[in-house]
Amino acid sequence: MIRSLLDVDTFSKSDPVVVLYVQGVGTKEWREFGRTEVIDNTRNPDFVRKFVLDFFFEEKQNLRFDVYNVDSRSCNISKHKDFLGQTFCTLGEIIGSTGGRLERTLSGIPGKKCGVIILAAEELSNCRDIATMQLCANKLDKKDFFGKSDPFLVFYRSNEDGTFTICHKTEVIKNTLNPVWQPFTIPVRALCNGDYDRTVKVDVYDWDRDGSHDFIGEFTTSYRELSRGQNQFNVYEVLNPKKKGKKKKYINSGTVTLLSFKVESEYTFVDFIRGGTQLNFTVAIDFTASNGNPSQPTSLHYMSPYQMNAYAMALKAVGEIIQDYDSDKLFPAYGFGAKLPPDGKISHAFPLNGDSDQPNCVGIEGVLEAYFQSLRTVQLYGPTNFAPVINKVANCAAEITDGSQYFVLLMITDGVISDMVQTKEAVVNAASLPLSIIIVGVGPAEFDAMEELDGDEVRVSSRGRLAERDIVQFVPFRDYIDRSGNQVLSMARLAKDVLAEIPDQLLSFMKSRGIEPRPALSSSPLPALHRHI
């Protein structure tokens, strides 16, 4: 919706339309995505047409909204003649704003007040429930010559055209006519596509090693029937149509009974953000001597007047995306591995802004400024200790475990960790907290030891204790550098990879603690808020 739009028509009010443009990743090109309907003769339009976009937390999705006055009989838009103003934002800014509603001033016409545009986002709900059920069978037909049967179930969802699509297979239970299968979980959408009365067909097979499984029989049900749980109606006769046609005395090929059924809602990252969960972003930068003298062009900390160094690029790439989900835009920033003035004391968690009581920097630009200032005042030294700064952030996360805040620590380093034992202990302890750790390796060093912290293959452990969750993501920056020298593309690639796991890590913490999203926050009420641009 728009309020107080600029009036350009001589004898009536404007006839506005909004055109949405999206910007390609790593390019500056804007591409038209869609247009709202034209609303005649108004300065305060409430548009009905919605734009459906795919949301990727790990990408900076730049949007541009241009407002034009059009003759509704023509689809031709002349910017110079009919332009009424524009605004820029990211999709993340809209989703991360209170209630998923962002208010922006329109600009673009010098000396004119162009009005205010209100952008709202909502997630398309598509039946996010998850069903968990357990079944057993009795007196199934014997199919194996030397033994009984090795039964398993195959579930099919029916389609609009009468065909069936396989949606689940149970495990095989060997050598029994009375199997009890393990409970299994399936999205309700996969089972019935959101239509609770749609037919669900279940085939019962006897497993054979050569893959030519023998058909025992079938039965049909529906999500609505299953959702009633264990009762007399959820005992199904397994019927084999061929046998039924041939044998007059045929009754059935056994029965299948539903033992239990429960449904849980599967919440999304956006549910928590809309419910007010804030992402707290903290930065820690490696100030060890192995980075090289910052005044020399060979140094990883070199401040070139022409381009950002790898530290600044990594910080900006990740920070500019996360900041959309942090309302106060205040980011604690630390350094580690330096000697501090005036007495040369070595610190592994010193605030970049020099203020131990208030280590927060204002915005990502504030973090970069504090980083550059620290390079001028501290002496690069060593060793490369990670544990102190991880523990510092973990202590903050331990104070707020109610789901209202989730902490993300970005550590940028050039070398091998000196305190691996202590770091693994710190990571294992932090895995039970609302915290994720991103480690970006810069420079040419070998980072093999870092893979040990990134628990994708083997979960991190310390003194016999396994980390409760996988919370560390490590990447070497060199893998993302664009060969043509396009820094924007390099940063987009890096952010996409290191941030991709954050939503699932946040959800795994919330689920492990039984935390549900709060109701979506609403901002100050506005008329017709259900209409979305």
C-alpha positions as CSV (number, residue, x, y, z in Angstrom):
1,M,0.0,0.0,0.0
2,I,1.1,3.6,-0.5
3,R,0.2,6.7,1.4
4,S,0.4,10.4,0.4
5,L,1.5,9.6,-3.2
6,L,2.7,12.5,-5.4
7,D,-0.2,13.9,-7.5
8,V,0.7,14.5,-11.2
9,D,-2.6,14.4,-13.1
10,T,-4.0,17.8,-13.8
11,F,-7.7,17.2,-13.4
12,S,-7.7,14.1,-11.1
13,K,-5.5,12.2,-8.8
14,S,-2.8,9.8,-10.0
15,D,-3.6,6.3,-11.4
16,P,-0.7,4.4,-9.7
17,V,0.9,1.0,-10.4
18,V,3.9,-0.5,-8.6
19,V,6.6,-2.4,-10.6
20,L,8.9,-4.8,-8.7
21,Y,12.4,-5.4,-9.9
22,V,14.8,-8.0,-8.6
23,Q,18.6,-7.8,-8.9
24,G,20.7,-10.7,-10.1
25,V,23.3,-12.1,-7.7
26,G,26.7,-10.7,-8.4
27,T,25.4,-8.3,-11.1
28,K,24.0,-4.8,-11.0
29,E,21.2,-5.6,-13.5
30,W,17.6,-5.1,-12.5
31,R,15.0,-7.4,-14.0
32,E,11.3,-6.7,-13.9
33,F,9.6,-9.3,-11.7
34,G,6.0,-8.2,-11.9
35,R,3.4,-5.4,-11.5
36,T,0.5,-4.7,-9.3
37,E,-2.9,-3.8,-10.7
38,V,-3.5,-0.1,-11.6
39,I,-5.8,1.7,-9.2
40,D,-7.5,4.7,-10.6
41,N,-7.7,8.2,-9.2
42,T,-6.1,7.8,-5.7
43,R,-3.1,9.0,-3.7
44,N,-3.5,6.2,-1.1
45,P,-3.8,2.9,-3.1
46,D,-4.2,-0.5,-1.4
47,F,-2.9,-3.0,-3.9
48,V,-4.4,-6.5,-3.9
49,R,-2.0,-8.3,-6.3
50,K,0.8,-10.2,-4.4
51,F,4.3,-11.1,-5.6
52,V,5.4,-14.7,-4.8
53,L,9.1,-14.8,-4.4
54,D,11.4,-17.7,-3.2
55,F,13.1,-16.6,0.0
56,F,16.7,-17.6,0.7
57,F,18.1,-16.5,4.0
58,E,21.7,-17.0,2.8
59,E,21.3,-14.6,-0.1
60,K,21.1,-10.8,-0.2
61,Q,17.9,-10.5,-2.3
62,N,17.8,-6.9,-3.5
63,L,14.4,-5.5,-4.5
64,R,13.4,-2.2,-6.2
65,F,9.9,-0.9,-6.1
66,D,9.1,1.8,-8.8
67,V,5.8,3.6,-8.7
68,Y,4.3,5.0,-11.9
69,N,1.2,6.9,-12.9
70,V,-0.2,5.1,-15.9
71,D,-3.1,5.4,-18.4
72,S,-4.8,2.2,-17.5
73,R,-5.6,1.6,-21.2
74,S,-1.8,1.3,-22.0
75,C,0.8,-1.0,-20.6
76,N,3.6,1.3,-21.7
77,I,5.5,3.0,-18.9
78,S,7.7,6.0,-19.6
79,K,9.9,6.7,-16.7
80,H,10.5,10.4,-17.5
81,K,6.8,11.2,-18.0
82,D,5.1,9.0,-15.4
83,F,7.6,8.2,-12.6
84,L,6.2,8.9,-9.1
85,G,9.1,7.6,-6.9
86,Q,10.9,4.5,-5.9
87,T,12.5,2.7,-2.9
88,F,15.1,-0.1,-2.5
89,C,15.3,-2.8,0.2
90,T,16.1,-6.5,0.6
91,L,13.6,-9.3,1.0
92,G,15.3,-10.0,4.3
93,E,14.6,-6.5,5.6
94,I,10.9,-7.0,5.0
95,I,10.8,-10.4,6.7
96,G,13.1,-9.2,9.5
97,S,11.0,-6.1,10.3
98,T,8.4,-6.1,13.1
99,G,5.4,-8.1,12.0
100,G,7.0,-8.6,8.5
101,R,6.0,-5.1,7.6
102,L,8.4,-2.4,6.3
103,E,7.6,1.3,5.8
104,R,9.8,3.2,3.4
105,T,9.8,6.7,2.1
106,L,9.5,7.0,-1.7
107,S,12.2,9.2,-3.4
108,G,13.6,9.9,-6.8
109,I,12.0,13.2,-7.7
110,P,14.2,16.1,-6.5
111,G,12.5,18.6,-4.3
112,K,9.3,16.5,-4.0
113,K,7.8,14.5,-1.2
114,C,6.8,11.3,-3.0
115,G,4.9,9.6,-0.2
116,V,5.4,6.4,1.8
117,I,5.2,2.8,0.6
118,I,4.3,0.0,3.0
119,L,5.7,-3.5,2.2
120,A,4.4,-6.6,3.9
121,A,5.6,-10.3,3.6
122,E,3.9,-13.5,4.7
123,E,5.1,-17.1,4.2
124,L,2.9,-19.2,2.0
125,S,1.5,-21.8,4.4
126,N,1.3,-25.2,2.6
127,C,0.3,-27.7,5.2
128,R,3.5,-27.9,7.3
129,D,2.2,-30.6,9.7
130,I,4.3,-33.8,10.2
131,A,2.5,-37.1,11.0
132,T,4.1,-39.9,13.0
133,M,2.5,-43.3,12.9
134,Q,3.1,-47.0,13.7
135,L,1.4,-50.0,12.2
136,C,1.5,-53.8,12.7
137,A,0.0,-56.7,10.8
138,N,-1.6,-60.0,11.7
139,K,-1.9,-63.3,9.9
140,L,-0.4,-62.1,6.6
141,D,-0.3,-64.7,3.7
142,K,2.8,-66.9,3.8
143,K,4.8,-66.3,0.6
144,D,8.2,-67.8,1.1
145,F,8.7,-71.6,0.4
146,F,11.1,-72.3,3.3
147,G,10.0,-69.6,5.7
148,K,7.1,-67.3,6.5
149,S,7.1,-63.8,4.8
150,D,9.4,-60.8,5.0
151,P,6.7,-58.1,4.9
152,F,7.0,-54.3,4.2
153,L,4.4,-51.6,3.4
154,V,4.4,-49.1,0.5
155,F,2.2,-46.0,0.9
156,Y,0.8,-44.1,-2.2
157,R,-0.8,-40.7,-2.4
158,S,-3.6,-40.5,-5.0
159,N,-3.4,-37.8,-7.6
160,E,-6.1,-35.6,-9.2
161,D,-6.0,-37.8,-12.4
162,G,-6.6,-41.1,-10.4
163,T,-3.0,-42.2,-10.6
164,F,-0.9,-43.0,-7.5
165,T,2.5,-41.6,-6.4
166,I,4.7,-43.5,-3.9
167,C,5.3,-41.5,-0.8
168,H,6.7,-43.9,1.8
169,K,8.2,-47.4,2.3
170,T,8.5,-49.1,5.7
171,E,11.5,-51.2,6.6
172,V,11.4,-55.0,6.0
173,I,10.6,-57.3,8.9
174,K,12.1,-60.7,8.3
175,N,10.4,-64.1,8.6
176,T,7.1,-63.2,10.3
177,L,3.4,-63.1,9.4
178,N,2.7,-60.8,12.4
179,P,5.2,-57.8,11.9
180,V,5.3,-54.7,14.0
181,W,7.0,-51.9,12.0
182,Q,9.0,-49.0,13.5
183,P,7.1,-45.7,13.9
184,F,7.8,-43.4,10.9
185,T,7.4,-39.7,10.2
186,I,6.0,-38.2,7.0
187,P,5.0,-34.7,6.0
188,V,1.2,-34.5,5.8
189,R,1.6,-32.7,2.4
190,A,3.4,-35.8,1.0
191,L,0.7,-38.1,2.3
192,C,-2.4,-36.3,1.0
193,N,-1.3,-32.9,-0.6
194,G,-3.3,-31.1,2.1
195,D,-6.6,-32.9,1.1
196,Y,-7.5,-34.8,4.3
197,D,-10.1,-37.0,2.5
198,R,-7.9,-38.0,-0.5
199,T,-7.4,-41.7,-0.8
200,V,-4.2,-43.2,0.6
201,K,-3.4,-46.6,-0.9
202,V,-1.2,-49.1,1.0
203,D,0.3,-52.1,-0.6
204,V,1.7,-55.0,1.5
205,Y,4.7,-56.9,-0.1
206,D,6.9,-59.9,0.8
207,W,10.5,-58.8,0.3
208,D,12.7,-60.9,-2.1
209,R,16.4,-60.5,-2.4
210,D,16.3,-60.3,-6.2
211,G,13.9,-57.4,-6.1
212,S,10.9,-59.3,-7.4
213,H,8.9,-58.6,-4.3
214,D,5.6,-60.7,-4.0
215,F,2.4,-58.8,-3.7
216,I,0.4,-59.9,-0.5
217,G,-2.5,-57.4,-0.8
218,E,-3.7,-53.9,-0.4
219,F,-6.0,-51.6,1.5
220,T,-7.1,-47.9,1.3
221,T,-7.5,-45.2,3.9
222,S,-7.3,-41.5,4.1
223,Y,-5.5,-39.0,6.3
224,R,-8.7,-38.1,8.1
225,E,-9.3,-41.8,9.0
226,L,-5.7,-42.3,10.1
227,S,-5.8,-39.1,12.2
228,R,-8.5,-40.8,14.4
229,G,-5.7,-42.9,15.9
230,Q,-6.0,-46.4,17.3
231,N,-9.6,-47.6,17.1
232,Q,-11.7,-50.4,15.6
233,F,-12.0,-48.4,12.3
234,N,-8.3,-48.4,11.8
235,V,-8.0,-52.2,11.5
236,Y,-7.7,-52.8,7.7
237,E,-8.3,-56.0,5.8
238,V,-5.5,-56.7,3.4
239,L,-7.1,-57.8,0.1
240,N,-5.5,-59.4,-3.0
241,P,-7.9,-58.8,-5.9
242,K,-6.6,-61.8,-7.9
243,K,-7.2,-64.2,-5.0
244,K,-10.5,-62.7,-4.4
245,G,-11.6,-63.3,-8.0
246,K,-10.3,-66.9,-8.0
247,K,-11.3,-68.3,-4.6
248,K,-14.9,-68.2,-3.4
249,K,-13.9,-68.8,0.3
250,Y,-11.3,-66.1,0.2
251,I,-11.7,-63.6,3.1
252,N,-8.5,-61.7,3.2
253,S,-4.7,-61.9,3.2
254,G,-4.4,-60.7,6.8
255,T,-5.0,-57.4,8.6
256,V,-3.0,-54.2,9.2
257,T,-3.7,-52.2,12.4
258,L,-2.8,-48.7,13.2
259,L,-1.1,-48.7,16.6
260,S,-0.5,-45.0,17.0
261,F,-0.8,-41.7,15.1
262,K,0.2,-38.1,16.1
263,V,0.6,-34.8,14.3
264,E,3.1,-32.1,15.0
265,S,3.5,-28.7,13.4
266,E,6.9,-28.2,11.7
267,Y,7.8,-24.6,12.2
268,T,10.0,-22.7,9.8
269,F,12.8,-20.1,10.3
270,V,10.4,-17.4,9.1
271,D,7.9,-18.4,11.8
272,F,10.5,-17.6,14.5
273,I,11.6,-14.4,12.9
274,R,8.0,-13.2,12.5
275,G,7.5,-14.1,16.2
276,G,10.2,-11.7,17.2
277,T,13.3,-13.9,17.4
278,Q,16.4,-11.7,16.8
279,L,19.7,-12.8,15.4
280,N,22.6,-11.4,17.4
281,F,25.7,-11.1,15.2
282,T,29.2,-11.1,16.8
283,V,32.5,-10.8,14.8
284,A,35.9,-12.0,15.9
285,I,39.0,-11.2,13.8
286,D,42.5,-12.9,13.8
287,F,45.2,-10.4,14.7
288,T,48.1,-12.9,14.8
289,A,51.5,-12.0,13.3
290,S,51.2,-14.7,10.6
291,N,48.8,-12.3,8.7
292,G,51.8,-10.2,7.8
293,N,52.6,-6.5,8.5
294,P,49.3,-4.6,7.7
295,S,51.3,-1.8,6.1
296,Q,52.7,-4.2,3.4
297,P,50.6,-5.2,0.3
298,T,51.4,-8.9,1.0
299,S,49.6,-8.8,4.3
300,L,46.1,-10.3,4.6
301,H,45.2,-7.2,6.7
302,Y,46.5,-4.7,4.1
303,M,44.2,-1.7,3.7
304,S,44.3,-1.0,0.0
305,P,42.6,2.3,-1.2
306,Y,41.3,0.4,-4.2
307,Q,39.8,-2.8,-2.8
308,M,38.8,-4.5,0.4
309,N,41.0,-7.2,1.9
310,A,39.7,-10.7,2.5
311,Y,38.8,-10.0,6.2
312,A,36.7,-7.0,5.2
313,M,35.0,-8.9,2.4
314,A,34.1,-11.9,4.6
315,L,32.8,-9.6,7.3
316,K,30.7,-7.5,4.9
317,A,29.4,-10.5,3.0
318,V,28.0,-12.3,6.0
319,G,27.2,-9.2,8.1
320,E,25.1,-7.4,5.5
321,I,22.7,-10.4,5.3
322,I,22.4,-11.1,9.1
323,Q,21.9,-7.4,10.0
324,D,18.4,-7.5,8.4
325,Y,17.3,-9.8,11.3
326,D,18.8,-7.7,14.1
327,S,16.7,-4.7,15.0
328,D,19.2,-2.6,16.9
329,K,22.0,-3.1,14.4
330,L,24.6,-3.1,17.3
331,F,27.2,-5.7,16.7
332,P,29.9,-6.8,19.3
333,A,33.3,-7.1,17.5
334,Y,36.4,-8.6,18.9
335,G,40.0,-9.3,17.9
336,F,42.3,-12.1,19.1
337,G,46.0,-12.8,19.1
338,A,47.3,-9.2,19.5
339,K,49.4,-7.2,22.0
340,L,47.4,-4.3,23.2
341,P,48.7,-0.8,24.1
342,P,49.9,0.6,26.4
343,D,51.6,-2.4,28.2
344,G,51.8,-5.0,25.4
345,K,49.4,-7.4,27.1
346,I,48.3,-10.3,24.8
347,S,44.6,-10.6,24.4
348,H,42.4,-13.2,22.7
349,A,39.1,-11.4,23.0
350,F,39.7,-7.6,22.9
351,P,36.9,-5.2,21.7
352,L,37.8,-3.7,18.4
353,N,36.3,-0.3,19.5
354,G,38.5,-0.3,22.6
355,D,35.5,-0.3,25.0
356,S,35.3,-3.4,27.2
357,D,32.0,-2.4,28.7
358,Q,30.4,-1.6,25.4
359,P,32.0,-3.7,22.6
360,N,29.1,-2.9,20.2
361,C,29.7,-1.3,16.9
362,V,26.9,0.5,15.0
363,G,26.1,-1.4,11.8
364,I,28.5,-3.4,9.6
365,E,30.2,-0.1,8.6
366,G,30.9,0.5,12.3
367,V,32.5,-2.9,12.6
368,L,34.7,-2.3,9.6
369,E,35.7,1.1,11.0
370,A,36.7,-0.4,14.4
371,Y,38.6,-3.1,12.6
372,F,40.7,-0.7,10.5
373,Q,41.3,1.5,13.6
374,S,42.5,-1.5,15.6
375,L,45.0,-2.4,12.9
376,R,46.6,1.0,13.5
377,T,46.8,0.6,17.3
378,V,47.6,-3.0,18.2
379,Q,50.6,-5.2,17.5
380,L,49.9,-8.4,15.6
381,Y,51.2,-11.3,17.7
382,G,49.8,-14.8,18.7
383,P,49.0,-17.6,19.3
384,T,45.8,-18.3,17.5
385,N,43.4,-19.1,20.4
386,F,39.7,-19.5,19.5
387,A,38.3,-20.7,22.9
388,P,38.3,-17.4,24.8
389,V,36.1,-15.6,22.2
390,I,33.8,-18.6,21.8
391,N,33.3,-18.8,25.5
392,K,32.6,-15.1,25.7
393,V,29.8,-15.3,23.2
394,A,28.5,-18.5,24.7
395,N,28.2,-16.8,28.1
396,C,25.9,-14.2,26.5
397,A,23.9,-16.9,24.7
398,A,23.5,-18.8,28.0
399,E,21.7,-15.9,29.6
400,I,18.9,-15.9,26.9
401,T,17.7,-19.4,26.0
402,D,13.9,-18.7,25.7
403,G,14.0,-18.5,21.9
404,S,13.9,-14.7,21.7
405,Q,17.5,-14.4,20.6
406,Y,19.8,-16.6,18.6
407,F,23.5,-15.8,18.4
408,V,25.8,-16.1,15.3
409,L,29.6,-15.8,15.8
410,L,31.7,-15.1,12.7
411,M,35.4,-15.9,13.2
412,I,37.8,-15.0,10.4
413,T,41.3,-16.5,10.7
414,D,44.4,-17.1,8.6
415,G,45.8,-20.1,10.3
416,V,45.9,-23.2,12.4
417,I,44.2,-23.1,15.8
418,S,46.7,-23.3,18.7
419,D,44.2,-24.3,21.4
420,M,42.3,-27.1,19.6
421,V,41.6,-29.0,22.8
422,Q,40.1,-26.0,24.5
423,T,38.2,-25.0,21.4
424,K,36.6,-28.4,21.0
425,E,35.5,-28.2,24.6
426,A,34.1,-24.7,24.0
427,V,32.2,-25.9,20.9
428,V,30.7,-29.0,22.8
429,N,29.6,-26.7,25.6
430,A,28.1,-24.1,23.2
431,A,26.2,-26.8,21.2
432,S,23.5,-26.8,23.8
433,L,23.0,-23.0,23.5
434,P,21.2,-20.8,20.9
435,L,24.5,-20.2,19.0
436,S,26.0,-21.0,15.6
437,I,29.7,-20.4,14.7
438,I,30.9,-19.6,11.2
439,I,34.7,-19.8,10.6
440,V,36.1,-18.3,7.4
441,G,39.7,-19.2,6.6
442,V,41.6,-16.5,4.6
443,G,44.9,-16.8,2.9
444,P,46.8,-19.8,1.5
445,A,47.2,-21.9,4.7
446,E,46.2,-25.5,5.1
447,F,43.0,-25.6,7.1
448,D,42.6,-29.4,7.6
449,A,42.3,-29.2,11.4
450,M,39.3,-26.9,10.9
451,E,37.3,-29.7,9.3
452,E,37.4,-31.4,12.7
453,L,35.3,-28.6,14.1
454,D,32.8,-28.6,11.2
455,G,30.7,-31.6,12.4
456,D,29.1,-32.4,9.0
457,E,30.8,-35.8,8.8
458,V,31.7,-36.6,12.4
459,R,30.1,-34.7,15.4
460,V,32.7,-32.7,17.4
461,S,33.6,-34.4,20.8
462,S,35.5,-33.4,23.8
463,R,36.6,-35.7,26.7
464,G,34.1,-38.3,25.6
465,R,31.2,-35.9,25.2
466,L,29.6,-35.4,21.8
467,A,28.3,-32.0,20.7
468,E,24.5,-32.0,21.1
469,R,24.1,-30.2,17.7
470,D,26.3,-29.4,14.7
471,I,26.9,-25.7,15.2
472,V,30.1,-25.0,13.3
473,Q,30.4,-24.2,9.6
474,F,33.9,-23.8,8.2
475,V,34.9,-22.6,4.7
476,P,38.2,-21.4,3.1
477,F,37.5,-18.0,1.4
478,R,39.8,-18.9,-1.5
479,D,37.2,-21.4,-2.7
480,Y,34.8,-18.6,-3.4
481,I,37.0,-16.0,-5.1
482,D,35.7,-15.1,-8.5
483,R,38.4,-15.6,-11.1
484,S,37.4,-12.5,-13.0
485,G,38.0,-10.4,-9.9
486,N,34.3,-9.7,-9.3
487,Q,34.3,-9.0,-5.5
488,V,30.5,-8.8,-5.3
489,L,30.2,-12.3,-6.8
490,S,32.9,-13.6,-4.4
491,M,31.0,-12.2,-1.4
492,A,27.6,-13.5,-2.6
493,R,29.1,-17.0,-3.1
494,L,30.7,-17.0,0.4
495,A,27.6,-15.8,2.2
496,K,25.4,-18.3,0.4
497,D,27.5,-21.2,1.6
498,V,28.3,-20.2,5.1
499,L,24.8,-19.0,6.0
500,A,22.8,-21.8,4.4
501,E,22.9,-23.9,7.6
502,I,21.9,-21.2,10.0
503,P,18.1,-21.6,9.6
504,D,18.3,-25.3,10.3
505,Q,20.7,-24.8,13.2
506,L,18.3,-22.3,14.7
507,L,15.3,-24.7,14.2
508,S,17.3,-27.7,15.7
509,F,17.9,-25.6,18.9
510,M,14.3,-24.5,19.2
511,K,13.0,-28.1,18.6
512,S,15.5,-29.6,21.2
513,R,14.1,-27.2,23.8
514,G,10.5,-27.5,22.8
515,I,10.3,-23.8,21.9
516,E,7.5,-22.7,19.6
517,P,7.4,-19.5,17.7
518,R,5.5,-16.7,19.4
519,P,2.5,-15.3,17.5
520,A,3.6,-13.0,14.7
521,L,4.4,-9.5,16.1
522,S,2.1,-6.8,14.7
523,S,3.2,-3.3,14.3
524,S,0.9,-0.3,14.7
525,P,-2.4,-1.2,13.0
526,L,-3.1,0.1,9.5
527,P,-6.2,-0.2,7.5
528,A,-6.4,-3.1,5.0
529,L,-3.1,-4.6,6.3
530,H,-4.1,-7.9,4.8
531,R,-3.3,-6.5,1.4
532,H,0.3,-7.1,0.5
533,I,2.5,-5.5,-2.1
